[in-house]
Amino acid sequence: MPSWAMVLTDPIGPGWLRGQILLGAEIVYIQFERPELTHGVGFTPKIKYLFEGTQRIRPYLEFAGGPFYTDLAGQIPEESSRFNFILTAGGGISWFVTSQLSLNVGYRFHHISNAGTRYPNIGLNSSLPYGGFSFYF
């Protein structure tokens, strides 16, 4: 999923909590395979805390949320609307191969629901381990 972020702060915090706050946005695309092949797409502003860690290894926490459109409505009981919202929380580790390139592994929890705009509003939860890379300019 393409993502963009900018550093908002110089390193803050004491000891091992020391890190930087980043603010960004992400385009979210999810493919569902059951009960039939469907898709979802959204846009989420996000906030990320990148711990100082070591020179090469930097853990992070991230939170995001925004509008999400899916064609699951009526196909599963958890989704009654095509227009939904997605909330994401997770963490991971960045391994800096160079000062401008890192490899990332992490975990995210996703919650998709219509935020009470239609009934029912059960929502759909998922866990997502992931890997990727980041470029820094």
N, CA, C and O atoms as a GROMACS GRO file, in nm:
protein
  548
    1MET      N    1   0.084  -0.117   0.000
    1MET     CA    2   0.000   0.000   0.000
    1MET      C    3   0.089   0.124   0.000
    1MET      O    4   0.173   0.138   0.088
    2PRO      N    5   0.072   0.211  -0.095
    2PRO     CA    6   0.156   0.331  -0.097
    2PRO      C    7   0.127   0.420   0.023
    2PRO      O    8   0.012   0.439   0.064
    3SER      N    9   0.234   0.474   0.078
    3SER     CA   10   0.224   0.555   0.199
    3SER      C   11   0.323   0.670   0.190
    3SER      O   12   0.429   0.658   0.128
    4TRP      N   13   0.288   0.781   0.250
    4TRP     CA   14   0.375   0.898   0.255
    4TRP      C   15   0.372   0.952   0.396
    4TRP      O   16   0.267   0.952   0.460
    5ALA      N   17   0.487   1.001   0.445
    5ALA     CA   18   0.490   1.061   0.579
    5ALA      C   19   0.602   1.163   0.586
    5ALA      O   20   0.700   1.156   0.512
    6MET      N   21   0.584   1.259   0.676
    6MET     CA   22   0.689   1.357   0.702
    6MET      C   23   0.715   1.364   0.852
    6MET      O   24   0.624   1.346   0.933
    7VAL      N   25   0.840   1.389   0.887
    7VAL     CA   26   0.881   1.396   1.026
    7VAL      C   27   0.834   1.529   1.084
    7VAL      O   28   0.863   1.635   1.028
    8LEU      N   29   0.762   1.524   1.197
    8LEU     CA   30   0.711   1.646   1.261
    8LEU      C   31   0.801   1.699   1.371
    8LEU      O   32   0.804   1.819   1.397
    9THR      N   33   0.874   1.610   1.437
    9THR     CA   34   0.951   1.651   1.555
    9THR      C   35   1.096   1.604   1.546
    9THR      O   36   1.127   1.507   1.478
   10ASP      N   37   1.181   1.674   1.616
   10ASP     CA   38   1.314   1.622   1.646
   10ASP      C   39   1.293   1.510   1.746
   10ASP      O   40   1.184   1.498   1.802
   11PRO      N   41   1.394   1.427   1.771
   11PRO     CA   42   1.377   1.321   1.872
   11PRO      C   43   1.330   1.378   2.007
   11PRO      O   44   1.385   1.476   2.058
   12ILE      N   45   1.227   1.312   2.064
   12ILE     CA   46   1.170   1.353   2.193
   12ILE      C   47   1.163   1.231   2.283
   12ILE      O   48   1.174   1.118   2.236
   13GLY      N   49   1.146   1.254   2.412
   13GLY     CA   50   1.126   1.145   2.507
   13GLY      C   51   1.254   1.099   2.573
   13GLY      O   52   1.364   1.121   2.523
   14PRO      N   53   1.238   1.032   2.690
   14PRO     CA   54   1.354   0.984   2.765
   14PRO      C   55   1.396   0.842   2.726
   14PRO      O   56   1.312   0.760   2.688
   15GLY      N   57   1.522   0.813   2.738
   15GLY     CA   58   1.575   0.677   2.726
   15GLY      C   59   1.526   0.600   2.606
   15GLY      O   60   1.530   0.650   2.494
   16TRP      N   61   1.480   0.478   2.629
   16TRP     CA   62   1.438   0.390   2.520
   16TRP      C   63   1.309   0.436   2.454
   16TRP      O   64   1.275   0.387   2.346
   17LEU      N   65   1.235   0.530   2.516
   17LEU     CA   66   1.114   0.584   2.454
   17LEU      C   67   1.143   0.695   2.354
   17LEU      O   68   1.053   0.742   2.283
   18ARG      N   69   1.268   0.737   2.347
   18ARG     CA   70   1.307   0.847   2.259
   18ARG      C   71   1.275   0.813   2.112
   18ARG      O   72   1.304   0.704   2.064
   19GLY      N   73   1.213   0.910   2.043
   19GLY     CA   74   1.179   0.888   1.904
   19GLY      C   75   1.122   1.012   1.839
   19GLY      O   76   1.126   1.121   1.895
   20GLN      N   77   1.069   0.994   1.719
   20GLN     CA   78   1.015   1.104   1.641
   20GLN      C   79   0.871   1.075   1.602
   20GLN      O   80   0.833   0.960   1.582
   21ILE      N   81   0.793   1.182   1.590
   21ILE     CA   82   0.654   1.172   1.546
   21ILE      C   83   0.649   1.204   1.397
   21ILE      O   84   0.705   1.304   1.352
   22LEU      N   85   0.582   1.118   1.322
   22LEU     CA   86   0.563   1.138   1.179
   22LEU      C   87   0.414   1.150   1.150
   22LEU      O   88   0.333   1.083   1.216
   23LEU      N   89   0.377   1.231   1.055
   23LEU     CA   90   0.238   1.247   1.012
   23LEU      C   91   0.233   1.217   0.863
   23LEU      O   92   0.317   1.264   0.787
   24GLY      N   93   0.134   1.139   0.822
   24GLY     CA   94   0.129   1.102   0.681
   24GLY      C   95  -0.007   1.055   0.637
   24GLY      O   96  -0.108   1.082   0.702
   25ALA      N   97  -0.009   0.985   0.526
   25ALA     CA   98  -0.133   0.934   0.468
   25ALA      C   99  -0.101   0.806   0.391
   25ALA      O  100   0.013   0.781   0.351
   26GLU      N  101  -0.205   0.726   0.372
   26GLU     CA  102  -0.186   0.597   0.306
   26GLU      C  103  -0.309   0.565   0.222
   26GLU      O  104  -0.422   0.593   0.262
   27ILE      N  105  -0.287   0.507   0.107
   27ILE     CA  106  -0.396   0.453   0.026
   27ILE      C  107  -0.408   0.306   0.064
   27ILE      O  108  -0.310   0.232   0.061
   28VAL      N  109  -0.529   0.264   0.100
   28VAL     CA  110  -0.551   0.127   0.146
   28VAL      C  111  -0.627   0.049   0.040
   28VAL      O  112  -0.732   0.093  -0.008
   29TYR      N  113  -0.574  -0.065   0.003
   29TYR     CA  114  -0.643  -0.157  -0.088
   29TYR      C  115  -0.644  -0.294  -0.023
   29TYR      O  116  -0.540  -0.345   0.018
   30ILE      N  117  -0.762  -0.354  -0.013
   30ILE     CA  118  -0.775  -0.488   0.045
   30ILE      C  119  -0.857  -0.574  -0.050
   30ILE      O  120  -0.961  -0.531  -0.100
   31GLN      N  121  -0.810  -0.695  -0.075
   31GLN     CA  122  -0.884  -0.790  -0.156
   31GLN      C  123  -0.940  -0.898  -0.064
   31GLN      O  124  -0.866  -0.960   0.012
   32PHE      N  125  -1.071  -0.919  -0.071
   32PHE     CA  126  -1.137  -1.023   0.007
   32PHE      C  127  -1.164  -1.141  -0.086
   32PHE      O  128  -1.205  -1.121  -0.200
   33GLU      N  129  -1.139  -1.262  -0.038
   33GLU     CA  130  -1.157  -1.380  -0.123
   33GLU      C  131  -1.277  -1.465  -0.087
   33GLU      O  132  -1.319  -1.549  -0.167
   34ARG      N  133  -1.334  -1.445   0.032
   34ARG     CA  134  -1.451  -1.522   0.073
   34ARG      C  135  -1.555  -1.430   0.132
   34ARG      O  136  -1.514  -1.339   0.205
   35PRO      N  137  -1.680  -1.443   0.110
   35PRO     CA  138  -1.747  -1.553   0.043
   35PRO      C  139  -1.731  -1.551  -0.109
   35PRO      O  140  -1.752  -1.653  -0.174
   36GLU      N  141  -1.694  -1.438  -0.167
   36GLU     CA  142  -1.657  -1.432  -0.308
   36GLU      C  143  -1.555  -1.321  -0.326
   36GLU      O  144  -1.534  -1.241  -0.234
   37LEU      N  145  -1.491  -1.315  -0.440
   37LEU     CA  146  -1.386  -1.217  -0.465
   37LEU      C  147  -1.445  -1.076  -0.468
   37LEU      O  148  -1.525  -1.044  -0.556
   38THR      N  149  -1.403  -0.992  -0.374
   38THR     CA  150  -1.447  -0.852  -0.367
   38THR      C  151  -1.327  -0.766  -0.327
   38THR      O  152  -1.221  -0.818  -0.294
   39HIS      N  153  -1.346  -0.636  -0.331
   39HIS     CA  154  -1.236  -0.544  -0.307
   39HIS      C  155  -1.281  -0.430  -0.217
   39HIS      O  156  -1.400  -0.403  -0.201
   40GLY      N  157  -1.182  -0.363  -0.158
   40GLY     CA  158  -1.207  -0.243  -0.080
   40GLY      C  159  -1.093  -0.145  -0.100
   40GLY      O  160  -0.978  -0.186  -0.114
   41VAL      N  161  -1.124  -0.016  -0.102
   41VAL     CA  162  -1.022   0.086  -0.120
   41VAL      C  163  -1.055   0.205  -0.030
   41VAL      O  164  -1.172   0.238  -0.010
   42GLY      N  165  -0.952   0.268   0.025
   42GLY     CA  166  -0.974   0.381   0.114
   42GLY      C  167  -0.852   0.471   0.123
   42GLY      O  168  -0.749   0.447   0.059
   43PHE      N  169  -0.867   0.574   0.202
   43PHE     CA  170  -0.761   0.672   0.224
   43PHE      C  171  -0.755   0.699   0.373
   43PHE      O  172  -0.856   0.734   0.434
   44THR      N  173  -0.636   0.684   0.434
   44THR     CA  174  -0.625   0.704   0.578
   44THR      C  175  -0.511   0.798   0.614
   44THR      O  176  -0.395   0.769   0.585
   45PRO      N  177  -0.541   0.911   0.676
   45PRO     CA  178  -0.435   0.987   0.740
   45PRO      C  179  -0.377   0.901   0.853
   45PRO      O  180  -0.450   0.823   0.914
   46LYS      N  181  -0.247   0.915   0.881
   46LYS     CA  182  -0.189   0.832   0.985
   46LYS      C  183  -0.084   0.908   1.065
   46LYS      O  184  -0.025   1.006   1.019
   47ILE      N  185  -0.064   0.859   1.187
   47ILE     CA  186   0.040   0.911   1.274
   47ILE      C  187   0.129   0.794   1.313
   47ILE      O  188   0.081   0.684   1.340
   48LYS      N  189   0.258   0.819   1.316
   48LYS     CA  190   0.356   0.712   1.342
   48LYS      C  191   0.457   0.763   1.443
   48LYS      O  192   0.501   0.878   1.436
   49TYR      N  193   0.494   0.677   1.536
   49TYR     CA  194   0.600   0.709   1.630
   49TYR      C  195   0.716   0.616   1.599
   49TYR      O  196   0.704   0.495   1.616
   50LEU      N  197   0.827   0.672   1.554
   50LEU     CA  198   0.945   0.596   1.517
   50LEU      C  199   1.048   0.607   1.630
   50LEU      O  200   1.110   0.712   1.649
   51PHE      N  201   1.065   0.497   1.704
   51PHE     CA  202   1.159   0.497   1.814
   51PHE      C  203   1.301   0.515   1.761
   51PHE      O  204   1.331   0.475   1.648
   52GLU      N  205   1.388   0.575   1.842
   52GLU     CA  206   1.525   0.599   1.800
   52GLU      C  207   1.602   0.468   1.779
   52GLU      O  208   1.681   0.457   1.685
   53GLY      N  209   1.580   0.370   1.865
   53GLY     CA  210   1.643   0.239   1.849
   53GLY      C  211   1.793   0.248   1.835
   53GLY      O  212   1.859   0.326   1.904
   54THR      N  213   1.846   0.168   1.743
   54THR     CA  214   1.989   0.173   1.714
   54THR      C  215   2.007   0.244   1.580
   54THR      O  216   1.910   0.291   1.521
   55GLN      N  217   2.130   0.250   1.533
   55GLN     CA  218   2.155   0.317   1.405
   55GLN      C  219   2.082   0.247   1.291
   55GLN      O  220   2.035   0.314   1.199
   56ARG      N  221   2.071   0.115   1.296
   56ARG     CA  222   2.009   0.039   1.186
   56ARG      C  223   1.868  -0.014   1.217
   56ARG      O  224   1.787  -0.027   1.125
   57ILE      N  225   1.839  -0.044   1.343
   57ILE     CA  226   1.709  -0.103   1.380
   57ILE      C  227   1.626   0.001   1.455
   57ILE      O  228   1.668   0.054   1.558
   58ARG      N  229   1.505   0.030   1.401
   58ARG     CA  230   1.417   0.129   1.464
   58ARG      C  231   1.274   0.075   1.471
   58ARG      O  232   1.209   0.062   1.367
   59PRO      N  233   1.224   0.042   1.590
   59PRO     CA  234   1.084   0.000   1.604
   59PRO      C  235   0.990   0.119   1.586
   59PRO      O  236   1.031   0.234   1.598
   60TYR      N  237   0.864   0.089   1.557
   60TYR     CA  238   0.764   0.196   1.542
   60TYR      C  239   0.625   0.147   1.579
   60TYR      O  240   0.596   0.027   1.576
   61LEU      N  241   0.539   0.244   1.613
   61LEU     CA  242   0.396   0.223   1.634
   61LEU      C  243   0.324   0.316   1.539
   61LEU      O  244   0.371   0.426   1.512
   62GLU      N  245   0.209   0.272   1.485
   62GLU     CA  246   0.134   0.358   1.394
   62GLU      C  247  -0.016   0.338   1.412
   62GLU      O  248  -0.064   0.231   1.447
   63PHE      N  249  -0.088   0.447   1.385
   63PHE     CA  250  -0.234   0.450   1.395
   63PHE      C  251  -0.288   0.526   1.275
   63PHE      O  252  -0.231   0.628   1.236
   64ALA      N  253  -0.398   0.478   1.216
   64ALA     CA  254  -0.455   0.544   1.099
   64ALA      C  255  -0.606   0.522   1.097
   64ALA      O  256  -0.656   0.429   1.161
   65GLY      N  257  -0.676   0.606   1.026
   65GLY     CA  258  -0.820   0.589   1.010
   65GLY      C  259  -0.873   0.680   0.903
   65GLY      O  260  -0.825   0.792   0.885
   66GLY      N  261  -0.974   0.632   0.831
   66GLY     CA  262  -1.033   0.714   0.727
   66GLY      C  263  -1.144   0.642   0.653
   66GLY      O  264  -1.182   0.531   0.690
   67PRO      N  265  -1.196   0.705   0.547
   67PRO     CA  266  -1.305   0.645   0.470
   67PRO      C  267  -1.259   0.522   0.392
   67PRO      O  268  -1.144   0.514   0.349
   68PHE      N  269  -1.351   0.429   0.374
   68PHE     CA  270  -1.319   0.302   0.307
   68PHE      C  271  -1.442   0.256   0.231
   68PHE      O  272  -1.551   0.247   0.289
   69TYR      N  273  -1.427   0.226   0.104
   69TYR     CA  274  -1.538   0.178   0.020
   69TYR      C  275  -1.515   0.031  -0.011
   69TYR      O  276  -1.406  -0.008  -0.052
   70THR      N  277  -1.617  -0.050   0.008
   70THR     CA  278  -1.608  -0.193  -0.023
   70THR      C  279  -1.739  -0.241  -0.083
   70THR      O  280  -1.846  -0.187  -0.054
   71ASP      N  281  -1.731  -0.343  -0.168
   71ASP     CA  282  -1.852  -0.400  -0.225
   71ASP      C  283  -1.896  -0.527  -0.150
   71ASP      O  284  -1.959  -0.616  -0.209
   72LEU      N  285  -1.864  -0.534  -0.020
   72LEU     CA  286  -1.907  -0.646   0.064
   72LEU      C  287  -2.050  -0.632   0.114
   72LEU      O  288  -2.108  -0.729   0.164
   73ALA      N  289  -2.108  -0.514   0.102
   73ALA     CA  290  -2.242  -0.489   0.156
   73ALA      C  291  -2.342  -0.592   0.101
   73ALA      O  292  -2.352  -0.613  -0.020
   74GLY      N  293  -2.415  -0.654   0.194
   74GLY     CA  294  -2.514  -0.752   0.157
   74GLY      C  295  -2.458  -0.891   0.132
   74GLY      O  296  -2.535  -0.987   0.120
   75GLN      N  297  -2.327  -0.905   0.125
   75GLN     CA  298  -2.266  -1.036   0.101
   75GLN      C  299  -2.228  -1.107   0.231
   75GLN      O  300  -2.222  -1.230   0.236
   76ILE      N  301  -2.202  -1.028   0.335
   76ILE     CA  302  -2.171  -1.085   0.466
   76ILE      C  303  -2.251  -1.006   0.570
   76ILE      O  304  -2.277  -0.887   0.549
   77PRO      N  305  -2.289  -1.068   0.682
   77PRO     CA  306  -2.372  -0.999   0.780
   77PRO      C  307  -2.299  -0.883   0.851
   77PRO      O  308  -2.365  -0.795   0.906
   78GLU      N  309  -2.167  -0.883   0.850
   78GLU     CA  310  -2.092  -0.780   0.920
   78GLU      C  311  -2.092  -0.646   0.846
   78GLU      O  312  -2.064  -0.542   0.906
   79GLU      N  313  -2.122  -0.646   0.718
   79GLU     CA  314  -2.119  -0.524   0.637
   79GLU      C  315  -2.255  -0.496   0.575
   79GLU      O  316  -2.306  -0.575   0.496
   80SER      N  317  -2.314  -0.382   0.612
   80SER     CA  318  -2.445  -0.344   0.558
   80SER      C  319  -2.437  -0.221   0.467
   80SER      O  320  -2.538  -0.176   0.414
   81SER      N  321  -2.317  -0.168   0.449
   81SER     CA  322  -2.301  -0.045   0.372
   81SER      C  323  -2.176  -0.054   0.285
   81SER      O  324  -2.076  -0.115   0.324
   82ARG      N  325  -2.181   0.008   0.168
   82ARG     CA  326  -2.062   0.014   0.083
   82ARG      C  327  -1.965   0.119   0.135
   82ARG      O  328  -1.843   0.102   0.124
   83PHE      N  329  -2.017   0.227   0.192
   83PHE     CA  330  -1.932   0.332   0.249
   83PHE      C  331  -1.906   0.299   0.395
   83PHE      O  332  -1.999   0.288   0.475
   84ASN      N  333  -1.779   0.284   0.430
   84ASN     CA  334  -1.738   0.247   0.564
   84ASN      C  335  -1.621   0.333   0.609
   84ASN      O  336  -1.581   0.428   0.542
   85PHE      N  337  -1.568   0.297   0.722
   85PHE     CA  338  -1.446   0.358   0.774
   85PHE      C  339  -1.352   0.245   0.813
   85PHE      O  340  -1.397   0.137   0.851
   86ILE      N  341  -1.224   0.270   0.802
   86ILE     CA  342  -1.125   0.171   0.843
   86ILE      C  343  -1.035   0.234   0.949
   86ILE      O  344  -0.986   0.346   0.931
   87LEU      N  345  -1.015   0.163   1.057
   87LEU     CA  346  -0.922   0.202   1.162
   87LEU      C  347  -0.810   0.099   1.166
   87LEU      O  348  -0.835  -0.021   1.158
   88THR      N  349  -0.688   0.147   1.180
   88THR     CA  350  -0.571   0.060   1.178
   88THR      C  351  -0.479   0.095   1.294
   88THR      O  352  -0.455   0.212   1.322
   89ALA      N  353  -0.429  -0.007   1.361
   89ALA     CA  354  -0.329   0.012   1.466
   89ALA      C  355  -0.226  -0.099   1.452
   89ALA      O  356  -0.262  -0.213   1.423
   90GLY      N  357  -0.101  -0.066   1.473
   90GLY     CA  358   0.000  -0.170   1.462
   90GLY      C  359   0.138  -0.121   1.498
   90GLY      O  360   0.158  -0.010   1.546
   91GLY      N  361   0.232  -0.207   1.474
   91GLY     CA  362   0.371  -0.176   1.502
   91GLY      C  363   0.462  -0.264   1.421
   91GLY      O  364   0.418  -0.361   1.359
   92GLY      N  365   0.590  -0.228   1.423
   92GLY     CA  366   0.685  -0.306   1.347
   92GLY      C  367   0.827  -0.262   1.372
   92GLY      O  368   0.856  -0.186   1.465
   93ILE      N  369   0.915  -0.309   1.287
   93ILE     CA  370   1.057  -0.277   1.296
   93ILE      C  371   1.107  -0.239   1.158
   93ILE      O  372   1.079  -0.307   1.059
   94SER      N  373   1.182  -0.130   1.152
   94SER     CA  374   1.249  -0.089   1.029
   94SER      C  375   1.397  -0.121   1.042
   94SER      O  376   1.461  -0.085   1.142
   95TRP      N  377   1.451  -0.189   0.943
   95TRP     CA  378   1.594  -0.217   0.937
   95TRP      C  379   1.652  -0.130   0.827
   95TRP      O  380   1.624  -0.151   0.709
   96PHE      N  381   1.734  -0.032   0.866
   96PHE     CA  382   1.790   0.063   0.771
   96PHE      C  383   1.911   0.000   0.701
   96PHE      O  384   2.017  -0.016   0.761
   97VAL      N  385   1.892  -0.034   0.574
   97VAL     CA  386   1.998  -0.089   0.492
   97VAL      C  387   2.097   0.023   0.459
   97VAL      O  388   2.219   0.003   0.463
   98THR      N  389   2.045   0.140   0.427
   98THR     CA  390   2.123   0.263   0.410
   98THR      C  391   2.048   0.372   0.485
   98THR      O  392   1.943   0.346   0.543
   99SER      N  393   2.100   0.493   0.485
   99SER     CA  394   2.030   0.602   0.554
   99SER      C  395   1.902   0.642   0.480
   99SER      O  396   1.819   0.713   0.536
  100GLN      N  397   1.886   0.598   0.355
  100GLN     CA  398   1.768   0.636   0.277
  100GLN      C  399   1.679   0.518   0.238
  100GLN      O  400   1.581   0.537   0.165
  101LEU      N  401   1.711   0.396   0.284
  101LEU     CA  402   1.631   0.279   0.250
  101LEU      C  403   1.620   0.187   0.371
  101LEU      O  404   1.720   0.150   0.433
  102SER      N  405   1.495   0.150   0.403
  102SER     CA  406   1.475   0.054   0.512
  102SER      C  407   1.383  -0.058   0.466
  102SER      O  408   1.295  -0.038   0.382
  103LEU      N  409   1.404  -0.175   0.522
  103LEU     CA  410   1.314  -0.289   0.506
  103LEU      C  411   1.229  -0.295   0.632
  103LEU      O  412   1.280  -0.276   0.743
  104ASN      N  413   1.098  -0.320   0.617
  104ASN     CA  414   1.005  -0.314   0.729
  104ASN      C  415   0.929  -0.446   0.743
  104ASN      O  416   0.889  -0.505   0.643
  105VAL      N  417   0.909  -0.489   0.866
  105VAL     CA  418   0.819  -0.600   0.896
  105VAL      C  419   0.733  -0.555   1.014
  105VAL      O  420   0.780  -0.483   1.102
  106GLY      N  421   0.608  -0.598   1.013
  106GLY     CA  422   0.520  -0.555   1.122
  106GLY      C  423   0.388  -0.628   1.124
  106GLY      O  424   0.368  -0.727   1.053
  107TYR      N  425   0.300  -0.577   1.207
  107TYR     CA  426   0.166  -0.633   1.227
  107TYR      C  427   0.067  -0.517   1.235
  107TYR      O  428   0.097  -0.414   1.294
  108ARG      N  429  -0.049  -0.536   1.175
  108ARG     CA  430  -0.157  -0.438   1.184
  108ARG      C  431  -0.289  -0.507   1.218
  108ARG      O  432  -0.317  -0.618   1.174
  109PHE      N  433  -0.367  -0.438   1.297
  109PHE     CA  434  -0.505  -0.478   1.325
  109PHE      C  435  -0.593  -0.380   1.249
  109PHE      O  436  -0.577  -0.259   1.263
  110HIS      N  437  -0.687  -0.432   1.169
  110HIS     CA  438  -0.780  -0.348   1.093
  110HIS      C  439  -0.922  -0.369   1.145
  110HIS      O  440  -0.962  -0.481   1.175
  111HIS      N  441  -0.996  -0.261   1.157
  111HIS     CA  442  -1.139  -0.267   1.188
  111HIS      C  443  -1.213  -0.188   1.081
  111HIS      O  444  -1.185  -0.070   1.060
  112ILE      N  445  -1.307  -0.253   1.014
  112ILE     CA  446  -1.387  -0.189   0.911
  112ILE      C  447  -1.532  -0.191   0.957
  112ILE      O  448  -1.586  -0.297   0.987
  113SER      N  449  -1.596  -0.073   0.962
  113SER     CA  450  -1.738  -0.066   0.995
  113SER      C  451  -1.795   0.063   0.938
  113SER      O  452  -1.722   0.150   0.890
  114ASN      N  453  -1.928   0.075   0.945
  114ASN     CA  454  -1.992   0.196   0.892
  114ASN      C  455  -2.011   0.303   0.999
  114ASN      O  456  -2.078   0.404   0.973
  115ALA      N  457  -1.956   0.285   1.117
  115ALA     CA  458  -1.960   0.383   1.227
  115ALA      C  459  -2.103   0.422   1.266
  115ALA      O  460  -2.129   0.535   1.305
  116GLY      N  461  -2.194   0.326   1.254
  116GLY     CA  462  -2.332   0.351   1.296
  116GLY      C  463  -2.418   0.427   1.196
  116GLY      O  464  -2.527   0.471   1.231
  117THR      N  465  -2.371   0.443   1.073
  117THR     CA  466  -2.451   0.514   0.973
  117THR      C  467  -2.561   0.426   0.915
  117THR      O  468  -2.657   0.479   0.858
  118ARG      N  469  -2.550   0.294   0.928
  118ARG     CA  470  -2.653   0.199   0.885
  118ARG      C  471  -2.659   0.084   0.984
  118ARG      O  472  -2.565   0.061   1.060
  119TYR      N  473  -2.771   0.013   0.983
  119TYR     CA  474  -2.787  -0.102   1.070
  119TYR      C  475  -2.785  -0.228   0.985
  119TYR      O  476  -2.848  -0.228   0.879
  120PRO      N  477  -2.719  -0.334   1.024
  120PRO     CA  478  -2.638  -0.349   1.144
  120PRO      C  479  -2.499  -0.288   1.126
  120PRO      O  480  -2.456  -0.257   1.014
  121ASN      N  481  -2.431  -0.271   1.237
  121ASN     CA  482  -2.296  -0.216   1.237
  121ASN      C  483  -2.204  -0.309   1.316
  121ASN      O  484  -2.140  -0.266   1.413
  122ILE      N  485  -2.198  -0.433   1.276
  122ILE     CA  486  -2.116  -0.531   1.347
  122ILE      C  487  -1.968  -0.505   1.324
  122ILE      O  488  -1.888  -0.508   1.418
  123GLY      N  489  -1.930  -0.478   1.201
  123GLY     CA  490  -1.791  -0.451   1.167
  123GLY      C  491  -1.715  -0.578   1.132
  123GLY      O  492  -1.759  -0.689   1.158
  124LEU      N  493  -1.600  -0.556   1.072
  124LEU     CA  494  -1.516  -0.665   1.026
  124LEU      C  495  -1.375  -0.640   1.076
  124LEU      O  496  -1.317  -0.534   1.048
  125ASN      N  497  -1.318  -0.734   1.150
  125ASN     CA  498  -1.184  -0.720   1.206
  125ASN      C  499  -1.088  -0.816   1.136
  125ASN      O  500  -1.126  -0.926   1.097
  126SER      N  501  -0.964  -0.771   1.120
  126SER     CA  502  -0.864  -0.859   1.060
  126SER      C  503  -0.726  -0.829   1.116
  126SER      O  504  -0.698  -0.718   1.162
  127SER      N  505  -0.640  -0.930   1.110
  127SER     CA  506  -0.500  -0.917   1.149
  127SER      C  507  -0.416  -0.930   1.024
  127SER      O  508  -0.442  -1.015   0.938
  128LEU      N  509  -0.313  -0.846   1.013
  128LEU     CA  510  -0.234  -0.844   0.892
  128LEU      C  511  -0.085  -0.834   0.922
  128LEU      O  512  -0.036  -0.725   0.951
  129PRO      N  513  -0.012  -0.946   0.914
  129PRO     CA  514   0.134  -0.935   0.918
  129PRO      C  515   0.178  -0.882   0.782
  129PRO      O  516   0.115  -0.914   0.680
  130TYR      N  517   0.285  -0.802   0.777
  130TYR     CA  518   0.326  -0.747   0.648
  130TYR      C  519   0.476  -0.724   0.643
  130TYR      O  520   0.545  -0.724   0.745
  131GLY      N  521   0.525  -0.706   0.522
  131GLY     CA  522   0.664  -0.670   0.496
  131GLY      C  523   0.666  -0.569   0.384
  131GLY      O  524   0.575  -0.566   0.300
  132GLY      N  525   0.768  -0.486   0.381
  132GLY     CA  526   0.777  -0.385   0.277
  132GLY      C  527   0.908  -0.309   0.286
  132GLY      O  528   1.001  -0.352   0.353
  133PHE      N  529   0.913  -0.196   0.219
  133PHE     CA  530   1.033  -0.113   0.220
  133PHE      C  531   0.993   0.034   0.219
  133PHE      O  532   0.882   0.069   0.179
  134SER      N  533   1.083   0.119   0.264
  134SER     CA  534   1.060   0.264   0.269
  134SER      C  535   1.181   0.337   0.212
  134SER      O  536   1.295   0.295   0.230
  135PHE      N  537   1.153   0.446   0.141
  135PHE     CA  538   1.256   0.537   0.091
  135PHE      C  539   1.248   0.665   0.171
  135PHE      O  540   1.138   0.713   0.199
  136TYR      N  541   1.360   0.722   0.208
  136TYR     CA  542   1.365   0.847   0.285
  136TYR      C  543   1.438   0.952   0.203
  136TYR      O  544   1.546   0.927   0.149
  137PHE      N  545   1.378   1.072   0.193
  137PHE     CA  546   1.437   1.182   0.116
  137PHE      C  547   1.478   1.294   0.207
  137PHE      O  548   1.530   1.395   0.160
   0.00000   0.00000   0.00000
